[in-house]
Amino acid sequence: MSIQVKDTDTKYTYDAKYPANKTARLAEYFAKHTNIKLPVSQATDRIVILRGGEKFKLTATEGVLSIQFDKTDNQHQAYGEIKKLTEGISDILKEN
């Protein structure tokens, strides 16, 4: 398993590679916190806009997740929400 976070003045990028058997749990967490159901059986590559206006690019397939958040396209509060979301994802992936 590997989790990489890159946080610059303009972008926040979260990349995770994890055991495929954690995909369902991750999808459940993601759906609960975003109201968006991840299709775990197929590759996903799309722009996501949450209710609060947070906008990010999501790329996912079994065992791989990438979130790319452009700080210049979002409000500062949105950055905090995305960071909180990815911290929760990390917690899920680190569970035994």
N, C-alpha and C positions, 0 to 999 in steps of 0.2 A: 504494500500500500504506500502511496505517496500523495502528499498534499503540498501544493505550492501556491503561495499567495504573493502577488506583486502589487504594491500600493505606491503609486506615484502621484504627482500633483494633479494629473488629468485622468488617470485610469486606475481601476481596481480590478485585478484579474485573479480568479480562483480556479485552480486546476486540481482535480483529484483523480487518481487511478486507484481502484480498490477491488476487492474480491467481488465477482459478479453476484454472489449470493447475498450481498448487502443491497442490491439494487432495489428490491421491493420495499425494504424498510426506508431507504432514502426517498423513494417515490412517495411513500406514505407521509413522511415528514414534510416533503416539499408541497404536497397537495394540502396538508393541514395548514401550513403557514402562508400559502400563496393562493389557495383556491384554484390551482392549476394542476390537472392530472398529467403526469409524465407518462407517455406511452413507453413502458419499459421494454417491450418486445421489439421496438424499432428505433432506429437512429432519429434523434431530434436535433434540428438546427434552426432556431428561430429567434426573433426578437420578442421579448416578453414585456408587457406593460401591466404592472400591478394596480390595484385599486387606488393606492396612494399616489400614483403617477410615476413610480419607480420604473425605469426602463433599462433593460439589459439584454445582452445576447446570451442565449443558452444553447450549448451544444452538449448532447448527452447520448449515451448508449450504455448497454450493460457494462458496468465496471469502469466507466469513464464519464466525468462531468466537468464542464468548463463554463464559467460565468464571467462575462466581460462587461464591466460597468464603466461607462464613460461619465466621469464627473462633470464634464462641461455640458452634457445634455440633461443633467439632473440637478435637483436642489440638494443642498448639503444634508438635509434630513434624510433624503433618499439613500445617501451613502451609508448612513448609520443603520438603516433598515436592511440594506443588502449585506453589510458586514455582519449584522446580527444573524441573518439567514445563513450565511456561509459558516459562521461559528457553530451554529446548530447542526449543520451538515457535517462538519468535522467531528463533532461529538458523536453523532450517529455512526460515522465510519470508524471511529476509534473504539467503539463498544465491541466486546468479545462476542 
